[in-house]
Amino acid sequence: MLEPGLIETARLTLRALTVADATALHPLFQDAMAMRYWHTLPHATVRETAAELAGMIKHGGCWWAICLNREEQGCEQPLIGFAGYHHTVGRSGFGYMLHPDHWRKGYATEAVHAALTYGFTQLAIERVELWIHEQNLASRRLAERLGFTNKGQFLQKFANEPASHMTQVYGMRIEEWPARPQNLPPLEPVCSFYNVQPILAVNDIEATLTYYQEKLGFTVDFVYGAPPSHAGVSRGEWTVHGVQIQFTLADTPNASRPVGQLYLMVGVGIEQLYAAYCASGVHIHRSLASQPWGMREFSIEDLNGYVLRFGTPA
């Protein structure tokens, strides 16, 4: 574990978080309001809190206990929350939590700003990412005040939730942080990976496009060649979100049966999608079912023999 350095701000002291802090932090982890966007139910025992802290600390992160300064409290420094990095190599995830008794006083902004400055200046972290529950408006506003920008969203389900929720992803690079060291060398240009499109070999491009349009509800994005030798389809509400598949004319007609599968992540409404495909005569490869790995899935086989597997958090 990376030992976090001591940080002092105008009103707070951030020191290394330890498992011994479980007793002091248990009221936070026990509080239903504080835990409403956490990935577990409120803790019933100090032992649960100790296990949570041990798991956070042992996975190569860098975590601080957030304490009020004596001048702020007028007595022994109370521990009011925690903040830190899930890991400090590459794209670093960041998280924090404060007891509700200390909300709306600016402590969260003060602590998070200090920890981010430490990460960018002392740990040489290049990118920081926040995953925020879509309903957690306070955390989303805090991220935006600090200069984070929304990079997208994905569907997520916690074990304690009856249904999945959308998680908003906020990100920031070191050159965007106002308190970064001024003598750092410029970062190398980053080639951003933002999508992957499988290319499937088929014997008949036109028949494939007709099938994907009429049976599976995809949109044809492009067709190349006369007669067609390459094409692309997509399905999604917006251009930046969704699924794209390309098709290319097989070098050898009537080639052997395709191997492998495509896994298509979908949002809410998988029941309706499955029913629509059944009604339209799509060949169902595996029926809709909840799987032990936390996904609700079904798969179909297209006219070329390719298996498309659809899944959403269960």
Backbone bond lengths (Angstrom), bond angles and torsions (degrees), N, CA, C in turn:
res aa  C-N    CA-C-N  psi(-1)  N-CA   C-N-CA  omega(-1)  CA-C   N-CA-C  phi
1 M - - - 1.466 - - 1.518 110.42 -
2 L 1.329 116.03 139.55 1.450 121.24 175.06 1.520 109.00 -78.30
3 E 1.337 117.38 125.98 1.464 121.39 -178.90 1.524 109.59 -80.21
4 P 1.352 118.11 114.96 1.467 119.48 -179.68 1.515 111.05 -73.06
5 G 1.309 116.53 139.77 1.456 120.94 179.43 1.517 111.66 -76.43
6 L 1.313 116.11 160.43 1.457 122.58 178.13 1.529 109.42 -70.41
7 I 1.329 116.40 133.49 1.463 122.48 178.69 1.529 108.12 -124.98
8 E 1.311 116.37 131.11 1.459 120.45 176.29 1.519 109.51 -122.65
9 T 1.323 115.96 131.01 1.461 121.74 176.37 1.531 108.20 -115.92
10 A 1.322 116.59 -171.95 1.463 119.88 -178.10 1.523 112.22 -59.76
11 R 1.343 116.96 -36.53 1.465 119.32 -174.59 1.515 114.16 -124.33
12 L 1.341 117.55 -6.20 1.458 120.97 -170.91 1.521 111.81 -130.30
13 T 1.328 114.61 157.23 1.460 122.74 168.78 1.520 107.35 -124.40
14 L 1.324 116.71 126.81 1.457 122.06 175.91 1.524 107.69 -109.33
15 R 1.320 116.14 118.62 1.462 122.04 179.87 1.518 108.96 -125.11
16 A 1.317 116.39 169.08 1.463 120.80 -177.33 1.528 111.35 -59.33
17 L 1.322 116.27 130.35 1.458 122.20 176.59 1.524 109.51 -76.89
18 T 1.337 117.53 138.37 1.466 121.99 177.98 1.523 109.49 -132.35
19 V 1.319 116.15 164.13 1.463 121.29 176.73 1.520 110.63 -63.30
20 A 1.328 116.54 -27.49 1.466 120.60 178.24 1.523 112.46 -64.46
21 D 1.334 117.20 -13.22 1.464 120.67 177.73 1.527 112.22 -80.62
22 A 1.323 117.85 0.10 1.465 120.95 -175.44 1.525 112.14 -58.65
23 T 1.325 117.92 -42.26 1.470 120.05 -178.86 1.521 111.15 -62.49
24 A 1.338 116.51 -43.37 1.460 120.66 -178.92 1.531 111.96 -70.99
25 L 1.334 117.00 -31.20 1.461 120.42 -177.72 1.525 113.17 -91.44
26 H 1.323 117.96 -10.07 1.462 119.72 -178.42 1.532 112.77 -57.65
27 P 1.349 119.93 -41.71 1.476 118.12 177.25 1.522 113.21 -57.48
28 L 1.337 117.67 -31.32 1.461 121.17 176.01 1.523 110.52 -69.19
29 F 1.330 116.86 -49.84 1.467 120.84 -178.89 1.531 112.51 -71.14
30 Q 1.310 116.72 -14.81 1.464 121.77 178.78 1.527 111.69 -89.03
31 D 1.320 116.72 -16.62 1.456 121.86 -173.40 1.537 111.05 -80.63
32 A 1.321 116.58 122.59 1.467 121.41 -176.26 1.521 111.77 -64.31
33 M 1.337 117.75 -37.07 1.460 120.95 -179.98 1.528 110.83 -66.28
34 A 1.319 117.15 -43.64 1.463 120.68 179.99 1.523 111.37 -66.64
35 M 1.332 117.27 -31.68 1.461 122.00 -172.63 1.523 114.18 -94.97
36 R 1.322 118.04 4.64 1.469 118.71 -172.85 1.522 112.82 -65.49
37 Y 1.348 118.80 -23.55 1.458 120.75 177.48 1.526 112.11 -110.75
38 W 1.328 117.21 12.20 1.462 121.99 178.20 1.522 109.01 -83.48
39 H 1.335 116.02 164.50 1.461 119.63 -174.73 1.523 113.44 -84.78
40 T 1.350 118.47 -0.16 1.461 121.52 176.71 1.522 109.18 -132.08
41 L 1.318 116.43 169.65 1.450 121.83 172.77 1.531 109.49 -70.94
42 P 1.343 118.40 161.82 1.465 119.72 174.35 1.528 111.25 -54.64
43 H 1.323 116.41 143.95 1.463 121.09 -176.37 1.524 111.09 -74.14
44 A 1.325 115.75 137.20 1.461 121.14 178.45 1.520 111.94 -88.92
45 T 1.342 116.82 -25.21 1.462 120.08 -175.70 1.521 111.02 -136.63
46 V 1.328 114.96 159.71 1.465 121.03 174.77 1.520 110.16 -62.95
47 R 1.323 116.27 -32.08 1.470 119.80 179.13 1.526 111.11 -60.47
48 E 1.330 117.36 -40.17 1.465 120.38 176.35 1.523 110.95 -60.42
49 T 1.332 115.45 -43.81 1.463 119.37 -179.78 1.523 110.92 -64.44
50 A 1.331 116.81 -41.10 1.461 120.38 178.29 1.525 111.14 -61.13
51 A 1.330 116.39 -41.07 1.467 120.39 178.83 1.527 110.87 -65.17
52 E 1.341 116.51 -39.05 1.466 120.99 178.01 1.531 110.53 -61.78
53 L 1.331 116.62 -47.25 1.461 120.36 -179.18 1.527 111.06 -64.93
54 A 1.322 116.45 -40.79 1.470 120.05 179.46 1.526 110.57 -61.21
55 G 1.339 116.65 -40.75 1.453 120.24 178.63 1.514 112.48 -65.22
56 M 1.335 116.78 -39.50 1.458 120.61 178.47 1.526 110.85 -64.45
57 I 1.324 116.14 -44.32 1.467 121.20 -172.53 1.522 112.39 -72.24
58 K 1.326 117.22 -36.48 1.470 119.28 -170.57 1.519 114.24 -78.65
59 H 1.331 118.41 -11.33 1.457 120.05 -173.63 1.528 113.21 -95.57
60 G 1.322 117.25 30.53 1.453 120.16 172.27 1.507 115.49 79.16
61 G 1.343 116.32 18.25 1.451 119.32 179.82 1.515 112.29 -88.77
62 C 1.306 115.01 -170.19 1.467 122.22 179.82 1.527 106.10 -142.98
63 W 1.344 116.81 104.52 1.457 121.92 -170.70 1.522 111.55 -122.30
64 W 1.336 114.92 141.12 1.464 121.64 177.72 1.525 110.78 -116.47
65 A 1.323 116.19 144.25 1.456 122.21 165.08 1.525 107.71 -85.43
66 I 1.327 117.01 133.56 1.462 121.67 -179.04 1.527 108.60 -97.89
67 C 1.327 116.38 118.86 1.464 122.08 -177.84 1.522 109.98 -121.22
68 L 1.327 115.92 144.18 1.461 120.12 172.62 1.523 108.94 -74.96
69 N 1.325 116.92 140.44 1.457 120.07 173.52 1.528 110.15 -66.37
70 R 1.317 116.63 154.68 1.465 120.35 -179.83 1.528 110.77 -59.99
71 E 1.327 116.78 -36.74 1.449 120.28 179.98 1.524 111.40 -64.48
72 E 1.332 115.41 -30.86 1.458 120.46 -179.01 1.529 111.14 -76.53
73 Q 1.326 116.39 -34.14 1.456 120.85 -174.15 1.524 112.98 -104.74
74 G 1.329 117.58 -26.54 1.457 120.82 -179.23 1.511 113.82 81.37
75 C 1.348 117.72 13.49 1.473 121.28 179.32 1.520 108.13 -157.93
76 E 1.308 117.40 -160.70 1.464 122.11 178.84 1.529 109.57 -57.42
77 Q 1.342 116.08 143.40 1.461 120.52 -176.29 1.529 111.59 -63.68
78 P 1.326 118.94 109.92 1.459 120.15 177.82 1.523 111.49 -80.92
79 L 1.325 116.76 146.86 1.458 122.95 178.49 1.528 107.16 -90.26
80 I 1.317 118.02 119.23 1.463 121.15 -173.52 1.522 113.57 -112.54
81 G 1.335 118.39 -4.80 1.453 119.94 -179.88 1.515 111.74 171.13
82 F 1.320 115.71 -163.21 1.465 120.60 -179.07 1.523 108.90 -151.65
83 A 1.325 115.35 161.97 1.462 121.87 176.70 1.521 108.40 -156.72
84 G 1.320 117.05 156.10 1.457 118.76 176.33 1.506 114.43 161.73
85 Y 1.331 114.06 -171.47 1.456 123.68 -174.81 1.524 110.74 -106.43
86 H 1.324 115.32 135.27 1.461 119.42 175.82 1.532 110.76 -68.44
87 H 1.311 116.99 -32.11 1.465 122.74 174.14 1.517 106.69 -158.90
88 T 1.317 116.47 163.82 1.468 119.45 -173.01 1.527 112.67 -123.49
89 V 1.310 117.65 18.52 1.461 122.22 178.79 1.518 108.19 -119.08
90 G 1.333 116.32 133.15 1.454 120.16 178.78 1.512 111.52 71.15
91 R 1.335 116.30 -132.39 1.461 121.72 178.64 1.521 108.21 -83.10
92 S 1.317 116.93 112.88 1.457 121.89 -172.40 1.523 110.95 -97.87
93 G 1.323 116.23 124.51 1.454 120.95 173.33 1.520 110.51 -79.25
94 F 1.323 117.26 143.89 1.461 122.09 -177.61 1.520 108.98 -127.09
95 G 1.352 116.51 144.78 1.452 120.68 178.04 1.514 111.36 -149.07
96 Y 1.320 115.52 162.03 1.467 120.27 178.94 1.520 108.88 -161.58
97 M 1.342 116.26 161.15 1.455 121.35 173.69 1.525 108.70 -157.58
98 L 1.329 116.11 140.72 1.453 123.19 -178.95 1.522 108.66 -128.45
99 H 1.330 116.96 145.38 1.462 120.22 177.85 1.530 109.11 -66.00
100 P 1.343 118.19 139.31 1.470 120.94 -178.33 1.522 114.93 -55.33
101 D 1.331 118.20 -26.55 1.462 120.18 177.86 1.527 112.04 -60.22
102 H 1.327 115.89 -19.22 1.469 120.29 -175.45 1.529 112.57 -115.72
103 W 1.334 116.86 16.20 1.457 120.98 175.31 1.537 110.10 -75.26
104 R 1.332 114.02 160.71 1.468 123.63 174.24 1.528 112.82 61.14
105 K 1.306 116.89 29.40 1.463 121.28 176.13 1.527 111.67 -121.37
106 G 1.323 115.98 3.10 1.459 120.32 179.83 1.515 114.58 84.25
107 Y 1.343 118.06 2.80 1.463 120.37 -177.93 1.531 111.65 -66.69
108 A 1.344 116.75 -40.76 1.464 119.54 -178.35 1.525 110.27 -61.97
109 T 1.324 116.94 -46.55 1.468 120.40 178.91 1.519 110.54 -60.04
110 E 1.328 116.94 -43.61 1.461 121.68 -178.48 1.527 111.53 -63.64
111 A 1.340 116.46 -44.78 1.468 120.78 -178.53 1.523 111.99 -69.42
112 V 1.339 116.41 -45.55 1.467 120.12 -178.40 1.530 110.49 -65.30
113 H 1.315 117.55 -41.58 1.464 120.78 177.68 1.523 110.55 -59.35
114 A 1.334 116.89 -43.23 1.464 120.41 -179.13 1.523 111.40 -65.91
115 A 1.334 117.06 -43.04 1.460 120.52 -179.12 1.523 111.34 -67.77
116 L 1.336 117.01 -37.36 1.462 119.75 177.26 1.523 111.51 -66.85
117 T 1.323 116.47 -41.51 1.466 119.75 177.10 1.525 110.38 -59.78
118 Y 1.326 116.98 -43.32 1.461 120.95 178.26 1.536 110.06 -61.64
119 G 1.323 116.43 -43.96 1.466 119.26 -179.00 1.510 112.97 -62.84
120 F 1.326 117.22 -44.41 1.454 121.03 -178.41 1.533 112.45 -73.45
121 T 1.336 116.93 -32.81 1.467 119.49 -174.07 1.528 113.71 -96.56
122 Q 1.331 118.09 -35.36 1.455 121.26 -175.38 1.530 113.59 -102.53
123 L 1.317 116.75 -32.13 1.468 120.18 -176.95 1.525 112.31 -98.91
124 A 1.329 117.33 -4.91 1.469 122.59 179.73 1.530 111.97 57.88
125 I 1.328 116.48 33.42 1.462 120.46 174.15 1.521 108.79 -69.88
126 E 1.328 116.99 134.22 1.458 120.76 -176.13 1.518 113.38 -96.85
127 R 1.347 117.32 -29.69 1.460 121.03 -178.66 1.524 109.16 -141.88
128 V 1.318 115.92 138.39 1.464 121.21 177.54 1.524 108.28 -124.71
129 E 1.330 114.97 138.76 1.454 121.22 -177.14 1.527 109.88 -128.01
130 L 1.337 116.27 135.43 1.460 122.66 175.76 1.516 108.81 -114.17
131 W 1.340 116.80 130.73 1.453 121.51 171.92 1.521 107.12 -103.91
132 I 1.329 117.49 118.35 1.458 121.22 -172.65 1.529 109.71 -127.02
133 H 1.328 115.65 128.05 1.459 122.24 175.77 1.532 108.87 -54.02
134 E 1.331 117.04 135.63 1.465 120.49 -174.48 1.533 112.97 -57.75
135 Q 1.338 118.00 -27.76 1.464 120.70 -178.52 1.525 112.92 -87.86
136 N 1.326 117.01 -6.01 1.465 120.35 -178.62 1.531 109.28 -84.81
137 L 1.316 114.86 76.20 1.462 120.35 -173.78 1.526 112.12 -66.39
138 A 1.344 117.25 -34.02 1.464 119.87 -179.49 1.525 110.65 -62.57
139 S 1.335 117.60 -44.33 1.461 120.53 179.78 1.521 111.43 -69.34
140 R 1.306 117.23 -34.16 1.462 119.70 178.20 1.525 110.60 -67.18
141 R 1.338 116.21 -40.26 1.469 119.40 177.62 1.527 111.16 -66.49
142 L 1.353 116.72 -39.33 1.457 119.56 178.44 1.529 110.17 -61.56
143 A 1.333 116.70 -45.04 1.464 120.69 179.15 1.518 111.10 -58.40
144 E 1.315 116.64 -42.67 1.457 120.07 -178.89 1.529 111.73 -69.52
145 R 1.343 116.90 -35.89 1.468 119.32 177.08 1.520 111.50 -63.25
146 L 1.330 116.80 -34.55 1.454 121.17 -178.76 1.526 112.91 -80.30
147 G 1.329 117.29 -7.17 1.457 120.25 176.81 1.514 115.17 105.00
148 F 1.337 118.29 4.45 1.460 120.36 175.81 1.531 109.52 -71.82
149 T 1.322 115.34 150.74 1.457 120.97 175.87 1.518 109.80 -121.46
150 N 1.323 115.17 149.83 1.459 120.76 -178.72 1.526 109.78 -74.27
151 K 1.323 116.03 123.60 1.461 121.47 -177.68 1.522 112.96 -101.01
152 G 1.336 117.31 -7.34 1.455 119.96 -178.76 1.517 111.05 145.17
153 Q 1.307 115.71 -166.34 1.453 120.56 -177.81 1.523 110.11 -153.03
154 F 1.327 115.96 160.82 1.457 120.65 174.78 1.524 108.82 -150.21
155 L 1.318 115.76 158.61 1.460 121.97 -178.96 1.524 109.05 -84.14
156 Q 1.336 116.44 133.24 1.458 121.96 -177.25 1.522 108.71 -139.77
157 K 1.330 116.12 151.16 1.463 120.54 176.72 1.510 110.17 -136.03
158 F 1.339 116.51 125.40 1.452 122.12 174.38 1.527 108.49 -88.45
159 A 1.329 115.85 151.34 1.462 120.56 -177.36 1.521 112.14 -60.59
160 N 1.331 117.65 -28.24 1.458 121.02 -177.65 1.529 112.92 -89.29
161 E 1.329 118.13 2.10 1.458 121.53 -178.92 1.520 111.59 -97.45
162 P 1.345 117.96 142.15 1.465 119.53 176.15 1.525 112.46 -74.16
163 A 1.333 116.67 -23.19 1.465 120.83 -178.98 1.519 109.28 -144.36
164 S 1.317 116.35 162.55 1.459 121.35 179.74 1.524 110.20 -74.43
165 H 1.329 115.99 162.52 1.456 122.31 178.73 1.523 108.89 -135.54
166 M 1.311 115.61 164.12 1.452 120.44 177.03 1.528 109.01 -90.24
167 T 1.320 116.03 129.12 1.464 121.86 176.26 1.524 109.20 -102.13
168 Q 1.331 115.50 127.53 1.456 121.30 178.54 1.532 109.13 -90.76
169 V 1.321 116.63 134.19 1.457 122.10 -178.64 1.531 108.70 -106.52
170 Y 1.338 115.51 119.20 1.461 121.99 176.93 1.529 108.76 -110.60
171 G 1.321 117.07 141.81 1.458 119.90 -177.20 1.519 113.02 -140.04
172 M 1.343 114.74 157.85 1.461 121.66 176.03 1.524 109.25 -151.78
173 R 1.336 116.00 139.53 1.451 121.98 174.32 1.525 109.53 -99.90
174 I 1.328 116.18 158.57 1.466 121.22 -174.35 1.517 112.28 -58.14
175 E 1.333 118.37 -36.02 1.461 119.10 -177.70 1.527 112.11 -70.68
176 E 1.336 117.60 -11.94 1.456 121.37 178.22 1.529 112.67 -91.59
177 W 1.342 117.10 -6.34 1.461 120.89 -177.03 1.530 109.58 -88.60
178 P 1.340 118.39 121.96 1.473 120.40 -175.12 1.522 114.19 -60.00
179 A 1.354 117.70 -31.44 1.467 120.02 -174.89 1.524 113.09 -94.63
180 R 1.332 118.13 19.22 1.459 120.20 -179.48 1.541 109.98 -69.00
181 P 1.329 118.13 155.18 1.470 119.99 176.22 1.524 111.17 -61.84
182 Q 1.305 117.09 138.42 1.459 120.77 -176.80 1.521 112.68 -80.97
183 N 1.331 117.91 -15.87 1.465 120.43 -176.54 1.529 112.77 -97.12
184 L 1.327 117.37 11.16 1.459 119.24 178.66 1.526 110.01 -70.64
185 P 1.340 117.31 140.94 1.464 118.95 173.88 1.524 109.37 -68.00
186 P 1.328 117.88 150.90 1.469 119.26 179.82 1.524 110.50 -62.94
187 L 1.315 115.18 143.73 1.459 119.76 178.61 1.526 109.91 -71.35
188 E 1.326 114.34 148.26 1.457 119.05 174.89 1.532 109.02 -66.13
189 P 1.330 117.68 144.80 1.461 119.52 177.27 1.529 110.28 -56.00
190 V 1.317 115.04 137.97 1.460 120.55 -178.66 1.518 109.22 -100.81
191 C 1.335 115.78 126.84 1.458 120.39 172.85 1.523 106.84 -82.66
192 S 1.319 116.45 108.28 1.462 120.95 -172.32 1.525 111.09 -81.49
193 F 1.327 116.06 124.19 1.462 121.66 173.88 1.523 107.42 -90.48
194 Y 1.313 118.87 121.83 1.454 119.77 -176.55 1.525 113.53 -130.58
195 N 1.318 118.02 -3.39 1.460 118.42 -178.76 1.519 109.35 -167.29
196 V 1.307 116.65 157.57 1.460 121.55 171.65 1.522 107.65 -137.97
197 Q 1.322 116.09 134.59 1.453 120.75 -178.81 1.527 109.20 -124.72
198 P 1.329 117.70 112.38 1.461 119.29 176.52 1.521 110.71 -66.55
199 I 1.326 115.90 146.16 1.463 122.17 175.95 1.521 107.18 -113.90
200 L 1.324 116.18 117.68 1.462 121.76 -176.94 1.528 109.77 -105.64
201 A 1.311 116.30 131.40 1.468 121.56 176.94 1.531 108.93 -81.05
202 V 1.343 115.96 128.41 1.470 121.13 -179.19 1.523 108.80 -134.52
203 N 1.330 115.30 160.93 1.458 120.48 -178.33 1.527 112.77 -88.75
204 D 1.344 117.50 -20.00 1.460 120.38 -176.21 1.532 108.06 -144.01
205 I 1.322 116.89 104.77 1.460 121.47 -178.17 1.533 110.95 -64.95
206 E 1.321 117.59 -46.18 1.457 120.50 -175.57 1.520 111.37 -63.70
207 A 1.305 117.75 -44.07 1.464 120.50 178.94 1.526 110.99 -64.27
208 T 1.329 116.00 -37.33 1.470 120.22 178.62 1.522 111.04 -64.87
209 L 1.339 117.05 -43.63 1.463 120.22 179.20 1.521 111.33 -63.67
210 T 1.326 117.12 -41.17 1.465 120.90 178.04 1.525 110.70 -61.06
211 Y 1.324 116.39 -43.53 1.467 120.65 -179.73 1.526 111.07 -63.41
212 Y 1.320 116.97 -47.07 1.468 120.06 -176.84 1.529 111.50 -68.23
213 Q 1.332 117.05 -30.93 1.457 119.65 175.78 1.525 111.75 -73.59
214 E 1.308 116.69 -54.72 1.463 121.03 -170.10 1.525 113.04 -80.26
215 K 1.314 118.37 -34.86 1.464 121.01 -176.93 1.520 113.14 -92.89
216 L 1.352 116.91 -41.20 1.464 119.91 -171.92 1.523 113.49 -106.21
217 G 1.329 118.44 -5.43 1.458 120.54 174.32 1.514 115.66 78.19
218 F 1.340 117.98 21.48 1.462 121.51 178.63 1.535 110.42 -83.90
219 T 1.337 115.67 162.81 1.464 122.97 175.43 1.524 108.98 -108.11
220 V 1.315 117.18 137.36 1.463 120.98 176.39 1.525 108.42 -78.76
221 D 1.333 116.46 122.04 1.468 121.43 -178.89 1.522 112.46 -91.20
222 F 1.331 116.75 -40.32 1.464 119.41 179.48 1.520 109.30 -158.73
223 V 1.329 114.88 153.95 1.468 122.25 174.78 1.524 106.47 -136.57
224 Y 1.327 117.01 129.93 1.461 121.24 -178.43 1.526 109.39 -119.02
225 G 1.323 114.44 135.28 1.465 119.77 174.28 1.515 112.79 97.54
226 A 1.356 115.67 154.89 1.457 122.60 176.25 1.524 108.28 -140.53
227 P 1.308 118.72 101.64 1.470 127.07 2.60 1.532 111.48 -69.17
228 P 1.352 118.35 161.74 1.469 122.00 -174.80 1.529 112.29 -60.14
229 S 1.335 114.68 134.92 1.463 120.35 176.12 1.530 111.95 -121.17
230 H 1.333 116.87 -11.09 1.467 120.63 179.17 1.521 107.77 -157.12
231 A 1.336 116.38 144.15 1.463 120.27 -178.01 1.519 109.74 -157.79
232 G 1.324 115.62 166.10 1.460 120.69 178.53 1.515 111.23 -139.96
233 V 1.335 116.56 144.80 1.459 121.94 177.38 1.526 108.53 -130.44
234 S 1.330 116.33 162.11 1.458 120.21 177.96 1.517 109.21 -150.74
235 R 1.349 113.68 160.27 1.462 119.53 171.64 1.520 107.99 -146.31
236 G 1.323 116.32 122.03 1.457 122.40 -179.77 1.505 109.44 173.67
237 E 1.345 116.10 156.49 1.456 119.99 -176.37 1.526 112.03 -69.61
238 W 1.351 116.90 -36.82 1.460 121.65 -177.39 1.523 109.52 -127.95
239 T 1.322 115.57 160.64 1.463 120.44 -177.75 1.519 111.90 -61.00
240 V 1.351 117.37 -38.06 1.464 120.25 -174.91 1.523 113.02 -82.03
241 H 1.334 118.06 -7.51 1.459 121.31 178.28 1.522 108.53 -127.77
242 G 1.297 116.13 141.99 1.448 118.90 176.63 1.511 112.44 136.73
243 V 1.334 115.00 -165.20 1.466 122.52 -176.30 1.516 108.65 -121.31
244 Q 1.328 116.15 132.41 1.460 121.37 175.70 1.530 109.37 -122.66
245 I 1.334 116.29 136.88 1.464 122.39 177.95 1.530 107.83 -133.24
246 Q 1.307 115.85 136.19 1.465 120.47 174.84 1.521 109.33 -109.32
247 F 1.326 115.45 151.03 1.467 122.22 177.29 1.519 108.75 -125.66
248 T 1.320 115.40 139.07 1.461 120.35 177.10 1.521 108.87 -130.20
249 L 1.299 116.43 148.66 1.463 120.73 -177.83 1.526 109.80 -68.39
250 A 1.323 116.63 128.08 1.464 121.83 -177.73 1.528 110.25 -62.98
251 D 1.340 115.41 140.92 1.467 120.21 177.95 1.516 110.98 -66.34
252 T 1.329 114.92 -36.31 1.469 120.48 -179.16 1.518 109.18 -116.30
253 P 1.332 118.24 109.28 1.461 119.68 179.65 1.529 111.60 -57.33
254 N 1.335 114.70 148.10 1.471 121.09 178.45 1.519 111.68 55.64
255 A 1.346 115.59 42.38 1.464 120.01 178.11 1.525 109.64 -65.40
256 S 1.335 115.50 168.42 1.464 120.79 -178.53 1.522 110.43 -60.39
257 R 1.320 116.28 163.38 1.467 123.09 -176.75 1.533 110.66 -56.00
258 P 1.346 118.22 134.31 1.465 120.60 -179.46 1.524 111.78 -60.75
259 V 1.309 116.08 149.14 1.456 121.23 175.61 1.528 108.53 -115.46
260 G 1.323 116.06 160.13 1.452 120.19 -179.04 1.521 111.55 85.96
261 Q 1.337 115.20 171.03 1.455 121.79 -179.08 1.521 109.58 -138.36
262 L 1.324 115.91 159.23 1.460 122.13 170.62 1.522 107.64 -105.56
263 Y 1.334 116.63 132.09 1.465 120.66 177.43 1.528 107.63 -105.41
264 L 1.326 116.55 118.55 1.466 122.55 -177.71 1.529 108.74 -108.41
265 M 1.335 116.17 112.56 1.458 120.60 176.19 1.521 109.03 -77.40
266 V 1.330 116.35 127.94 1.456 120.93 -179.88 1.523 109.36 -124.79
267 G 1.330 116.30 166.07 1.455 121.04 -179.48 1.512 111.71 -93.85
268 V 1.320 115.66 -151.53 1.456 119.89 178.80 1.522 109.01 -65.19
269 G 1.324 116.25 154.04 1.454 120.12 179.26 1.513 114.07 100.05
270 I 1.328 117.68 15.92 1.469 119.18 -179.82 1.528 111.33 -65.28
271 E 1.342 117.24 -30.31 1.466 120.43 178.11 1.526 109.90 -62.54
272 Q 1.337 116.04 -45.48 1.459 120.66 -179.57 1.529 111.46 -67.09
273 L 1.344 116.08 -37.81 1.462 119.97 178.38 1.522 110.59 -63.18
274 Y 1.327 115.74 -44.00 1.466 120.64 179.23 1.531 110.28 -62.00
275 A 1.333 116.30 -44.82 1.465 120.09 -179.55 1.526 111.07 -63.04
276 A 1.340 116.61 -39.77 1.469 120.24 179.66 1.524 111.06 -64.90
277 Y 1.327 117.08 -40.69 1.456 119.77 179.49 1.529 111.46 -67.96
278 C 1.321 116.42 -39.03 1.468 119.79 176.67 1.529 110.06 -61.90
279 A 1.336 116.12 -43.21 1.455 120.55 -177.23 1.523 112.48 -67.71
280 S 1.334 117.27 -29.60 1.467 120.05 -177.39 1.522 112.90 -89.58
281 G 1.313 117.12 3.78 1.461 120.11 175.33 1.509 115.35 84.32
282 V 1.335 117.59 17.18 1.464 120.63 176.34 1.531 109.07 -66.32
283 H 1.326 116.45 140.77 1.462 120.98 178.80 1.533 109.64 -72.18
284 I 1.323 116.70 108.36 1.462 121.60 179.71 1.532 108.75 -80.25
285 H 1.309 115.49 119.84 1.464 121.35 -179.64 1.528 110.88 -83.12
286 R 1.328 116.98 -45.22 1.461 122.88 173.81 1.523 109.16 -139.46
287 S 1.316 116.67 136.06 1.457 121.44 -176.42 1.522 111.54 -69.69
288 L 1.318 115.33 159.45 1.459 122.16 178.98 1.527 109.92 -64.61
289 A 1.331 116.08 129.60 1.472 120.85 -179.06 1.517 109.52 -160.03
290 S 1.323 115.74 153.60 1.468 121.65 173.94 1.517 108.55 -84.22
291 Q 1.347 116.28 133.30 1.451 121.54 -174.54 1.536 111.09 -104.96
292 P 1.342 117.49 156.08 1.473 120.74 -179.11 1.527 113.40 -61.29
293 W 1.341 118.02 -21.62 1.465 120.99 -178.23 1.530 111.91 -87.36
294 G 1.341 117.64 13.37 1.449 120.52 171.53 1.516 115.61 88.82
295 M 1.333 117.89 14.87 1.458 121.14 179.27 1.528 110.03 -118.89
296 R 1.318 115.94 149.12 1.465 121.79 171.05 1.520 105.79 -105.64
297 E 1.330 116.73 123.48 1.461 120.94 -166.40 1.526 112.34 -139.28
298 F 1.321 114.09 156.08 1.465 121.84 162.77 1.515 106.89 -150.00
299 S 1.324 116.68 164.57 1.462 119.75 178.88 1.522 109.93 -137.46
300 I 1.341 114.56 151.64 1.465 121.09 178.04 1.523 108.26 -126.81
301 E 1.309 115.40 162.75 1.465 120.66 175.21 1.516 108.13 -117.74
302 D 1.341 116.12 124.87 1.462 118.15 -176.38 1.529 110.81 -82.29
303 L 1.326 117.15 -177.78 1.466 121.91 -175.36 1.518 113.18 -65.63
304 N 1.372 117.08 -18.21 1.466 120.70 179.75 1.526 112.77 -94.25
305 G 1.327 117.02 -5.20 1.453 120.85 -177.77 1.514 114.33 96.60
306 Y 1.340 117.35 -0.36 1.461 120.41 177.36 1.527 110.07 -75.08
307 V 1.323 115.98 139.48 1.461 121.52 177.78 1.521 109.24 -97.52
308 L 1.333 116.09 124.92 1.466 123.06 175.41 1.524 107.74 -109.25
309 R 1.306 115.36 122.88 1.469 121.29 -176.72 1.533 108.05 -109.49
310 F 1.333 116.19 124.63 1.453 122.42 -178.28 1.523 109.49 -107.01
311 G 1.344 117.10 134.36 1.455 119.43 -177.58 1.523 112.78 -146.48
312 T 1.336 115.18 150.93 1.462 122.14 175.51 1.530 107.90 -143.87
313 P 1.329 118.57 150.98 1.471 118.81 177.99 1.520 111.79 -56.14
314 A 1.327 116.13 130.30 1.480 120.70 -175.70 1.521 110.22 -84.68
